Amino acid sequence: MQYLKRKLNSKKARVLTRYRYYEMKNSANDLSDIIPDRLKWLSAVLGWCAKSVDTLADRLAFDAFANDEFYFNEIFRLNNADILFDSAVLSSLISSCSFIYIGKDGDGYPFLQVIDGSNATGNIDPVTDLLTEGYAVLEKDEFDKPILEAHFKPYQTDYYQNGKIIDSTRHSAPYALLVPIINRPDAKRPFGHSRISRTCMSITQSAMRTLRRSEVSAEFYSVPQKYVLGLSEDAEFNNKKATLSAFLDFRKDEDGDKPSVGQFQQQSMTPYVEQLKMLASIFAGETGLTLDDLGFSTSNPASSEAIKASHENLRLTARKAQRSFGTGFLNAGYLAACIRDNIGYERKAFCNVKPVWLPIFEPDASTLGVIGDAILKINQAAPGFLGAGNIKQLTGLESDSDE
């Protein structure tokens, strides 16, 4: 358990950094001392990282488990499935991995709780993506100090309060009751990669500095700098009043000379807009978004097919996320079924259960007509090939006859 605590502490700072970018609480690092001290209080807030996460998370809508021989859907419905799935997906996209903690209620029925990546970790089995051992912080005090902790092992979960063991619960599951929900895992990083990459954070920093410089420049842009040449040394001149005044009165001196007044060329905000648009283009290419998603309108409202075409990279990213998240939800259902039935099932007994997702892009009326024609032609060529389940995955529509 001490090893797992050290492992969590080594990763916690990275996770919290990404949460700061998602919550728009990060600050821009200055690269020079050009900004005057009296204007350094100006700050910029940019939500591009949050936009990249939310745009993908909102398109990942889990539907149900097909071939549900062990009644997974019932377990998740009784555990607020709408909130549980969305919370797990969002936390995984931010921190690369979230966890579903499985416990028993008073009646012995499994309950599921999502824990973010900064409060849980473990040792993962690379074959099943289940944990052979896990650790999680279940409760903290107001100073972010752990109060209630849990050490997860196969067939047993130990609970600690203020560092002392208070309970040891036996169970029938052959793995730790802490299931990782991973975004984009690979062989080197089995706990995945965050949607908020280092590139996203670097681009966001540059964009925030650009916004801050534009705010400072706006102070000079709103009040253009003027100058007076040939003003007599005996003349009284108040620079502050001259800045705010709409009319200046300069009289000739005793020699009949008069000063000349001019204005420096007014600063343009165009360079800042162009630089911000360039950074938005780079950020959009990194995350699979478009400039329209980041607030730069580029064209008239597009059709459903045009939106799909412009978000092709986002669609592929969503497909990949569905595969990895589906495995995590399946593992959570597997262990919950072991707890519910008090039987240590083998993982391979659930190989026929498949997670099903709703369409990434909801089709409009014209697209539904095209899909209908295609379904008709396919079923004419191969009768019964596409049924209610296939149509729901294509359109997101559920038949009334199923009810």
The 8 nearest C-alpha neighbors of each residue, nearest first, counted from 0:
[[1, 3, 2, 4, 150, 134, 133, 5],
 [2, 0, 4, 3, 5, 6, 134, 7],
 [1, 3, 5, 0, 4, 6, 7, 121],
 [2, 4, 6, 0, 1, 5, 7, 134],
 [5, 3, 1, 7, 6, 2, 8, 0],
 [6, 4, 8, 2, 3, 7, 9, 1],
 [5, 7, 3, 9, 4, 8, 2, 10],
 [8, 6, 4, 10, 9, 5, 11, 120],
 [7, 9, 5, 11, 10, 6, 4, 12],
 [8, 10, 6, 7, 11, 5, 12, 13],
 [11, 9, 7, 8, 13, 12, 14, 6],
 [10, 12, 117, 8, 14, 13, 7, 9],
 [11, 13, 15, 14, 10, 16, 9, 8],
 [14, 12, 16, 11, 15, 10, 17, 94],
 [13, 15, 94, 11, 17, 16, 12, 117],
 [14, 16, 18, 12, 17, 13, 19, 11],
 [17, 15, 19, 13, 14, 18, 12, 20],
 [18, 16, 20, 14, 19, 15, 21, 93],
 [17, 19, 21, 15, 20, 16, 22, 14],
 [20, 18, 24, 22, 16, 17, 21, 25],
 [19, 21, 23, 17, 18, 22, 25, 24],
 [20, 22, 49, 18, 19, 23, 48, 17],
 [21, 23, 19, 20, 24, 18, 49, 46],
 [24, 22, 20, 21, 25, 19, 46, 44],
 [25, 23, 19, 22, 20, 26, 44, 21],
 [24, 26, 19, 20, 23, 27, 22, 44],
 [27, 25, 28, 24, 42, 43, 44, 204],
 [26, 28, 204, 207, 208, 29, 25, 43],
 [27, 29, 26, 30, 204, 208, 205, 207],
 [30, 28, 31, 27, 208, 32, 34, 33],
 [29, 31, 28, 32, 208, 33, 27, 205],
 [32, 30, 33, 29, 34, 28, 35, 208],
 [33, 31, 34, 30, 35, 29, 36, 39],
 [32, 34, 31, 35, 30, 36, 29, 212],
 [33, 35, 32, 36, 39, 38, 215, 31],
 [36, 34, 37, 38, 33, 39, 32, 215],
 [35, 37, 39, 38, 34, 40, 32, 33],
 [36, 38, 35, 39, 40, 34, 41, 215],
 [39, 37, 36, 40, 35, 41, 34, 215],
 [40, 38, 36, 41, 37, 35, 34, 42],
 [39, 41, 38, 42, 37, 36, 35, 211],
 [42, 40, 39, 38, 211, 43, 214, 215],
 [43, 41, 211, 40, 44, 26, 39, 27],
 [42, 44, 207, 211, 210, 45, 41, 27],
 [45, 43, 23, 207, 46, 42, 24, 26],
 [44, 46, 47, 23, 207, 43, 203, 206],
 [45, 47, 49, 48, 23, 50, 44, 21],
 [46, 48, 50, 49, 45, 51, 293, 203],
 [49, 47, 51, 50, 46, 21, 195, 20],
 [48, 50, 21, 52, 46, 47, 51, 53],
 [49, 51, 47, 53, 48, 52, 54, 46],
 [50, 52, 48, 54, 49, 53, 47, 286],
 [51, 53, 49, 50, 55, 54, 56, 92],
 [54, 52, 56, 50, 55, 51, 57, 49],
 [55, 53, 51, 57, 52, 56, 50, 58],
 [54, 56, 58, 53, 57, 52, 317, 51],
 [57, 55, 53, 59, 58, 54, 89, 52],
 [56, 58, 55, 54, 59, 53, 60, 85],
 [57, 59, 359, 55, 56, 60, 54, 360],
 [60, 58, 56, 57, 61, 359, 55, 317],
 [61, 59, 357, 356, 58, 62, 57, 85],
 [60, 62, 356, 357, 63, 59, 355, 84],
 [63, 61, 356, 355, 357, 60, 64, 354],
 [64, 62, 355, 354, 61, 72, 65, 356],
 [63, 65, 354, 353, 355, 67, 72, 352],
 [64, 66, 353, 67, 352, 354, 63, 355],
 [67, 65, 352, 68, 351, 64, 353, 69],
 [68, 66, 65, 70, 69, 352, 64, 71],
 [67, 69, 66, 70, 352, 71, 349, 351],
 [68, 70, 67, 71, 336, 349, 333, 352],
 [71, 69, 67, 72, 73, 68, 74, 336],
 [72, 70, 74, 73, 332, 69, 67, 75],
 [71, 73, 75, 70, 74, 76, 64, 63],
 [72, 74, 76, 71, 70, 75, 77, 78],
 [75, 73, 71, 77, 72, 76, 78, 70],
 [74, 76, 78, 80, 72, 77, 73, 71],
 [77, 75, 73, 80, 78, 74, 79, 72],
 [76, 78, 75, 74, 79, 73, 80, 110],
 [77, 79, 75, 76, 80, 111, 110, 74],
 [80, 78, 81, 76, 82, 77, 83, 75],
 [79, 81, 83, 76, 75, 82, 78, 84],
 [82, 80, 79, 83, 84, 85, 76, 61],
 [81, 83, 85, 80, 79, 84, 86, 87],
 [82, 84, 80, 86, 85, 81, 79, 87],
 [85, 83, 87, 86, 82, 80, 81, 88],
 [86, 84, 88, 82, 87, 83, 89, 81],
 [85, 87, 83, 89, 84, 88, 82, 90],
 [86, 88, 84, 90, 85, 89, 113, 97],
 [89, 87, 91, 85, 86, 90, 84, 92],
 [90, 88, 92, 86, 91, 87, 56, 85],
 [89, 91, 93, 87, 92, 88, 97, 115],
 [92, 90, 96, 95, 97, 88, 94, 93],
 [91, 93, 194, 89, 95, 90, 193, 94],
 [94, 92, 90, 91, 193, 95, 194, 195],
 [93, 95, 14, 193, 91, 96, 116, 92],
 [96, 94, 193, 192, 91, 182, 191, 92],
 [97, 95, 91, 181, 94, 116, 180, 190],
 [98, 96, 115, 91, 116, 180, 90, 179],
 [97, 99, 179, 114, 178, 180, 113, 177],
 [100, 98, 113, 178, 112, 177, 114, 111],
 [99, 101, 177, 112, 111, 176, 113, 98],
 [102, 100, 111, 176, 110, 177, 109, 99],
 [101, 103, 110, 109, 100, 111, 104, 176],
 [104, 102, 109, 107, 108, 110, 105, 101],
 [103, 105, 107, 106, 108, 109, 110, 102],
 [104, 106, 107, 103, 108, 109, 102, 110],
 [107, 105, 104, 108, 103, 109, 339, 110],
 [106, 108, 103, 104, 105, 109, 339, 338],
 [107, 109, 103, 339, 106, 104, 110, 338],
 [110, 108, 103, 102, 335, 339, 338, 104],
 [109, 111, 102, 101, 103, 78, 104, 108],
 [112, 110, 101, 100, 78, 99, 102, 109],
 [111, 113, 100, 99, 114, 101, 110, 83],
 [112, 114, 99, 98, 87, 100, 115, 83],
 [115, 113, 98, 97, 99, 112, 118, 116],
 [116, 114, 97, 117, 118, 90, 98, 113],
 [115, 117, 97, 118, 96, 119, 94, 114],
 [118, 116, 11, 115, 14, 119, 15, 7],
 [117, 119, 136, 116, 135, 115, 114, 120],
 [120, 118, 135, 134, 116, 117, 136, 7],
 [121, 119, 134, 133, 7, 135, 3, 116],
 [120, 122, 133, 132, 134, 130, 123, 3],
 [121, 123, 132, 130, 131, 133, 124, 120],
 [124, 122, 130, 129, 128, 125, 131, 121],
 [123, 125, 128, 129, 126, 130, 127, 131],
 [126, 124, 128, 127, 123, 189, 129, 186],
 [127, 125, 124, 128, 129, 123, 130, 189],
 [126, 128, 129, 124, 125, 346, 330, 123],
 [129, 127, 124, 125, 126, 123, 130, 179],
 [130, 128, 127, 124, 123, 178, 131, 174],
 [131, 129, 123, 132, 122, 175, 124, 121],
 [130, 132, 174, 175, 122, 123, 124, 152],
 [133, 131, 152, 130, 122, 121, 151, 175],
 [134, 132, 121, 151, 120, 150, 130, 175],
 [133, 135, 150, 120, 119, 149, 121, 151],
 [136, 134, 119, 149, 118, 148, 137, 120],
 [135, 137, 148, 118, 138, 145, 147, 119],
 [138, 136, 147, 148, 135, 149, 139, 146],
 [137, 139, 147, 146, 136, 145, 140, 148],
 [140, 138, 145, 146, 144, 143, 141, 147],
 [139, 141, 143, 142, 144, 146, 145, 138],
 [140, 142, 143, 139, 144, 145, 138, 146],
 [141, 143, 140, 144, 139, 145, 146, 138],
 [144, 142, 140, 139, 141, 145, 146, 138],
 [143, 145, 139, 142, 140, 146, 141, 138],
 [146, 144, 139, 147, 138, 136, 143, 140],
 [145, 147, 139, 161, 138, 160, 144, 140],
 [146, 148, 160, 138, 137, 159, 145, 136],
 [149, 147, 136, 159, 137, 158, 135, 160],
 [148, 150, 158, 135, 157, 134, 159, 151],
 [149, 151, 134, 157, 156, 133, 158, 0],
 [152, 150, 156, 133, 175, 132, 134, 176],
 [151, 153, 175, 132, 155, 156, 154, 131],
 [154, 152, 174, 175, 173, 155, 172, 131],
 [153, 155, 170, 171, 172, 169, 173, 152],
 [156, 154, 169, 152, 153, 168, 170, 151],
 [155, 157, 151, 168, 167, 150, 152, 169],
 [158, 156, 167, 150, 149, 166, 168, 151],
 [159, 157, 149, 166, 164, 148, 165, 167],
 [160, 158, 164, 148, 163, 165, 162, 147],
 [159, 161, 147, 163, 162, 146, 164, 148],
 [160, 162, 146, 163, 159, 147, 145, 148],
 [163, 161, 160, 159, 164, 146, 148, 147],
 [164, 162, 159, 160, 161, 165, 158, 166],
 [163, 165, 159, 158, 166, 160, 162, 157],
 [164, 166, 159, 158, 163, 160, 167, 157],
 [167, 165, 158, 157, 164, 168, 159, 156],
 [166, 168, 157, 156, 158, 169, 155, 165],
 [169, 167, 156, 155, 157, 166, 170, 158],
 [168, 170, 155, 154, 156, 167, 171, 157],
 [171, 169, 154, 155, 172, 168, 338, 341],
 [170, 172, 343, 154, 341, 342, 338, 337],
 [171, 173, 343, 337, 154, 174, 170, 334],
 [174, 172, 153, 154, 343, 171, 175, 344],
 [175, 173, 153, 172, 131, 176, 130, 152],
 [174, 176, 152, 153, 151, 177, 132, 130],
 [177, 175, 101, 100, 151, 174, 178, 334],
 [176, 178, 100, 175, 99, 98, 101, 133],
 [177, 179, 99, 98, 331, 129, 176, 100],
 [180, 178, 98, 97, 181, 327, 96, 99],
 [181, 179, 327, 97, 96, 98, 324, 91],
 [182, 180, 96, 191, 190, 179, 91, 95],
 [181, 183, 191, 95, 91, 184, 192, 320],
 [182, 184, 191, 192, 181, 320, 185, 323],
 [191, 185, 183, 189, 190, 182, 188, 181],
 [186, 184, 189, 188, 187, 191, 183, 190],
 [185, 187, 188, 189, 184, 125, 191, 190],
 [188, 186, 185, 189, 184, 191, 190, 125],
 [187, 189, 185, 190, 191, 186, 184, 192],
 [190, 188, 184, 185, 191, 186, 187, 125],
 [191, 189, 188, 184, 181, 96, 95, 192],
 [184, 192, 190, 183, 182, 95, 189, 188],
 [193, 191, 95, 183, 182, 194, 184, 190],
 [192, 194, 95, 195, 94, 93, 92, 196],
 [193, 195, 92, 196, 93, 52, 192, 95],
 [196, 194, 193, 199, 48, 93, 17, 197],
 [197, 195, 199, 198, 194, 193, 200, 192],
 [198, 196, 200, 199, 201, 195, 202, 193],
 [197, 199, 201, 196, 200, 202, 285, 195],
 [200, 198, 196, 202, 197, 201, 195, 203],
 [199, 201, 203, 197, 198, 202, 204, 196],
 [200, 202, 198, 204, 203, 199, 197, 205],
 [203, 201, 205, 199, 204, 200, 198, 206],
 [202, 204, 200, 206, 201, 205, 199, 207],
 [203, 205, 201, 207, 202, 206, 27, 200],
 [206, 204, 202, 208, 203, 207, 209, 201],
 [205, 207, 209, 203, 208, 204, 275, 202],
 [208, 206, 210, 204, 209, 205, 43, 27],
 [209, 207, 211, 205, 210, 206, 27, 212],
 [210, 208, 206, 212, 207, 211, 213, 205],
 [211, 209, 207, 213, 208, 212, 43, 214],
 [210, 212, 208, 214, 213, 209, 43, 207],
 [213, 211, 215, 209, 214, 210, 216, 208],
 [212, 214, 216, 210, 211, 215, 217, 209],
 [215, 213, 211, 217, 212, 216, 210, 218],
 [216, 214, 212, 217, 213, 218, 211, 38],
 [215, 217, 213, 218, 219, 214, 220, 212],
 [218, 216, 220, 214, 219, 215, 221, 213],
 [217, 219, 216, 220, 215, 221, 222, 214],
 [220, 218, 222, 216, 217, 221, 223, 215],
 [219, 221, 217, 218, 222, 266, 223, 216],
 [220, 222, 219, 218, 217, 223, 216, 265],
 [223, 221, 219, 220, 224, 218, 242, 217],
 [224, 222, 265, 220, 219, 221, 225, 263],
 [223, 225, 263, 262, 222, 226, 219, 265],
 [226, 224, 262, 261, 263, 223, 227, 260],
 [225, 227, 261, 260, 262, 228, 224, 263],
 [226, 228, 260, 259, 261, 258, 230, 229],
 [229, 227, 259, 258, 230, 260, 226, 261],
 [228, 230, 258, 231, 259, 227, 257, 256],
 [231, 229, 258, 228, 232, 227, 234, 257],
 [232, 230, 234, 233, 229, 252, 258, 257],
 [231, 233, 234, 230, 235, 229, 236, 252],
 [234, 232, 231, 235, 230, 252, 236, 253],
 [235, 233, 231, 232, 236, 230, 252, 249],
 [236, 234, 233, 237, 232, 231, 230, 238],
 [235, 237, 238, 234, 241, 240, 230, 239],
 [238, 236, 240, 239, 241, 235, 242, 234],
 [237, 239, 241, 240, 236, 242, 243, 235],
 [240, 238, 242, 241, 237, 243, 244, 236],
 [241, 239, 243, 242, 237, 238, 244, 236],
 [240, 242, 238, 244, 239, 243, 237, 247],
 [241, 243, 239, 240, 244, 238, 222, 225],
 [244, 242, 240, 241, 239, 245, 222, 238],
 [245, 243, 241, 246, 242, 240, 247, 239],
 [244, 246, 243, 247, 241, 242, 240, 248],
 [247, 245, 244, 248, 241, 243, 242, 249],
 [248, 246, 249, 241, 245, 244, 240, 260],
 [247, 249, 250, 246, 241, 236, 251, 244],
 [250, 248, 247, 251, 258, 257, 230, 234],
 [251, 249, 257, 252, 248, 258, 256, 255],
 [252, 250, 257, 255, 256, 253, 249, 254],
 [251, 253, 255, 254, 256, 250, 257, 231],
 [254, 252, 255, 251, 256, 250, 257, 231],
 [253, 255, 252, 256, 251, 257, 231, 250],
 [256, 254, 251, 252, 253, 257, 250, 258],
 [257, 255, 251, 252, 254, 258, 253, 229],
 [256, 258, 251, 250, 252, 255, 259, 229],
 [259, 257, 229, 230, 228, 227, 260, 256],
 [260, 258, 228, 227, 229, 257, 261, 230],
 [259, 261, 227, 226, 228, 258, 262, 225],
 [262, 260, 226, 225, 227, 259, 263, 228],
 [263, 261, 225, 226, 224, 264, 223, 260],
 [262, 264, 224, 225, 265, 261, 223, 226],
 [263, 265, 266, 262, 223, 224, 267, 225],
 [266, 264, 223, 263, 220, 267, 224, 262],
 [265, 267, 220, 264, 268, 219, 216, 223],
 [266, 268, 269, 265, 270, 220, 271, 216],
 [269, 267, 271, 270, 272, 266, 213, 217],
 [268, 270, 272, 271, 267, 273, 274, 266],
 [271, 269, 273, 272, 268, 274, 267, 275],
 [270, 272, 274, 273, 269, 268, 275, 213],
 [273, 271, 269, 275, 270, 274, 276, 268],
 [274, 272, 276, 270, 271, 275, 277, 269],
 [273, 275, 277, 271, 276, 272, 270, 278],
 [276, 274, 278, 272, 277, 273, 206, 271],
 [275, 277, 279, 273, 274, 278, 272, 280],
 [276, 278, 274, 280, 279, 275, 273, 281],
 [279, 277, 281, 275, 280, 276, 282, 274],
 [278, 280, 276, 282, 277, 281, 283, 275],
 [281, 279, 283, 277, 278, 282, 276, 284],
 [280, 282, 278, 284, 279, 283, 285, 277],
 [283, 281, 279, 285, 284, 280, 278, 286],
 [282, 284, 288, 280, 286, 289, 285, 281],
 [285, 283, 281, 282, 287, 286, 280, 288],
 [284, 286, 282, 283, 287, 281, 199, 198],
 [285, 287, 283, 288, 284, 282, 51, 313],
 [288, 286, 313, 312, 284, 283, 285, 310],
 [289, 287, 283, 286, 292, 310, 313, 284],
 [290, 288, 292, 291, 283, 293, 287, 309],
 [289, 291, 293, 295, 292, 294, 280, 283],
 [290, 292, 296, 295, 294, 289, 293, 297],
 [291, 293, 289, 290, 294, 288, 295, 50],
 [294, 292, 290, 291, 295, 279, 289, 47],
 [293, 295, 291, 292, 296, 290, 279, 289],
 [296, 294, 291, 290, 293, 297, 292, 276],
 [295, 297, 291, 298, 294, 290, 299, 292],
 [296, 298, 295, 291, 290, 299, 289, 294],
 [299, 297, 296, 300, 301, 291, 295, 290],
 [298, 300, 301, 297, 296, 302, 291, 305],
 [301, 299, 298, 302, 306, 305, 297, 296],
 [302, 300, 305, 299, 306, 303, 298, 304],
 [301, 303, 305, 304, 306, 300, 363, 307],
 [302, 304, 306, 305, 363, 307, 362, 301],
 [305, 303, 307, 306, 302, 308, 366, 301],
 [306, 304, 308, 302, 307, 303, 301, 309],
 [305, 307, 303, 309, 304, 308, 310, 301],
 [308, 306, 304, 310, 305, 309, 311, 303],
 [307, 309, 305, 311, 310, 306, 304, 303],
 [310, 308, 306, 307, 311, 305, 289, 312],
 [311, 309, 313, 307, 308, 312, 314, 306],
 [310, 312, 314, 308, 313, 309, 307, 315],
 [313, 311, 287, 315, 314, 310, 316, 288],
 [312, 314, 287, 316, 310, 311, 315, 317],
 [315, 313, 311, 317, 312, 316, 310, 318],
 [314, 316, 318, 312, 317, 313, 319, 311],
 [317, 315, 313, 319, 314, 318, 320, 312],
 [316, 318, 320, 314, 315, 319, 313, 321],
 [319, 317, 315, 321, 320, 316, 314, 322],
 [318, 320, 316, 322, 317, 321, 315, 323],
 [319, 321, 317, 323, 318, 322, 324, 182],
 [322, 320, 318, 324, 319, 323, 325, 317],
 [321, 323, 325, 319, 320, 324, 326, 318],
 [322, 324, 320, 326, 325, 321, 181, 182],
 [325, 323, 327, 321, 326, 322, 180, 320],
 [326, 324, 328, 322, 327, 323, 354, 321],
 [325, 327, 329, 323, 324, 328, 330, 322],
 [326, 328, 180, 324, 330, 329, 325, 179],
 [329, 327, 331, 325, 330, 326, 332, 324],
 [328, 330, 326, 332, 327, 331, 325, 333],
 [331, 329, 333, 327, 328, 332, 326, 334],
 [330, 332, 328, 333, 329, 334, 178, 335],
 [333, 331, 335, 329, 330, 71, 334, 336],
 [332, 334, 330, 336, 331, 335, 329, 337],
 [335, 333, 337, 336, 331, 332, 172, 330],
 [334, 336, 332, 338, 337, 333, 109, 331],
 [337, 335, 339, 333, 334, 338, 340, 332],
 [336, 338, 334, 342, 335, 172, 340, 341],
 [337, 339, 341, 335, 336, 340, 171, 109],
 [340, 338, 336, 108, 337, 341, 109, 335],
 [339, 341, 342, 337, 338, 336, 343, 335],
 [342, 340, 338, 337, 171, 339, 343, 170],
 [341, 343, 337, 340, 171, 344, 338, 172],
 [344, 342, 171, 172, 337, 173, 345, 341],
 [345, 343, 342, 337, 346, 348, 172, 173],
 [344, 346, 347, 348, 343, 349, 173, 333],
 [345, 347, 348, 349, 344, 333, 350, 127],
 [346, 348, 349, 350, 345, 344, 351, 127],
 [347, 349, 346, 345, 350, 344, 351, 352],
 [350, 348, 347, 351, 352, 346, 333, 345],
 [349, 351, 347, 352, 348, 346, 353, 329],
 [352, 350, 349, 353, 66, 348, 67, 65],
 [353, 351, 66, 349, 350, 67, 65, 64],
 [352, 354, 65, 64, 351, 355, 66, 329],
 [355, 353, 64, 325, 63, 65, 356, 352],
 [354, 356, 63, 62, 64, 353, 61, 65],
 [357, 355, 61, 62, 60, 358, 354, 392],
 [356, 358, 60, 395, 392, 62, 61, 359],
 [359, 357, 360, 392, 395, 361, 393, 356],
 [358, 360, 58, 357, 59, 361, 314, 317],
 [361, 359, 358, 362, 307, 58, 303, 314],
 [360, 362, 358, 359, 363, 394, 395, 303],
 [363, 361, 366, 367, 360, 394, 303, 364],
 [362, 364, 366, 365, 303, 367, 361, 302],
 [365, 363, 367, 366, 368, 362, 369, 303],
 [366, 364, 368, 367, 363, 369, 362, 303],
 [367, 365, 369, 363, 368, 364, 362, 370],
 [366, 368, 370, 364, 365, 369, 371, 362],
 [369, 367, 371, 365, 366, 370, 372, 364],
 [368, 370, 366, 372, 371, 367, 373, 365],
 [371, 369, 367, 373, 368, 372, 374, 366],
 [372, 370, 368, 374, 369, 373, 367, 375],
 [371, 373, 375, 369, 370, 374, 376, 368],
 [372, 374, 370, 376, 371, 375, 377, 369],
 [375, 373, 371, 377, 372, 376, 378, 370],
 [376, 374, 372, 378, 373, 377, 379, 371],
 [377, 375, 379, 373, 374, 378, 372, 380],
 [376, 378, 380, 374, 379, 375, 381, 373],
 [377, 379, 382, 381, 375, 380, 376, 383],
 [380, 378, 376, 377, 382, 381, 375, 383],
 [379, 381, 377, 378, 382, 376, 375, 384],
 [380, 382, 378, 379, 384, 377, 383, 376],
 [383, 381, 378, 379, 384, 380, 377, 385],
 [382, 384, 385, 378, 386, 381, 379, 377],
 [383, 385, 382, 381, 378, 386, 377, 380],
 [386, 384, 383, 389, 378, 374, 390, 387],
 [385, 387, 389, 388, 390, 383, 384, 391],
 [388, 386, 390, 389, 391, 398, 385, 397],
 [389, 387, 391, 390, 386, 392, 385, 397],
 [388, 390, 392, 391, 386, 387, 385, 393],
 [391, 389, 393, 387, 392, 388, 394, 386],
 [390, 392, 395, 396, 394, 388, 393, 389],
 [391, 393, 389, 390, 395, 357, 394, 358],
 [394, 392, 390, 391, 395, 358, 389, 370],
 [393, 395, 391, 396, 392, 390, 362, 358],
 [394, 396, 391, 392, 357, 358, 393, 397],
 [397, 395, 391, 394, 398, 390, 392, 393],
 [396, 398, 391, 399, 395, 387, 401, 390],
 [397, 399, 400, 401, 396, 387, 402, 391],
 [400, 398, 401, 402, 397, 396, 387, 391],
 [399, 401, 398, 402, 397, 387, 396, 388],
 [402, 400, 399, 398, 397, 387, 388, 396],
 [401, 400, 399, 398, 397, 387, 396, 388]]
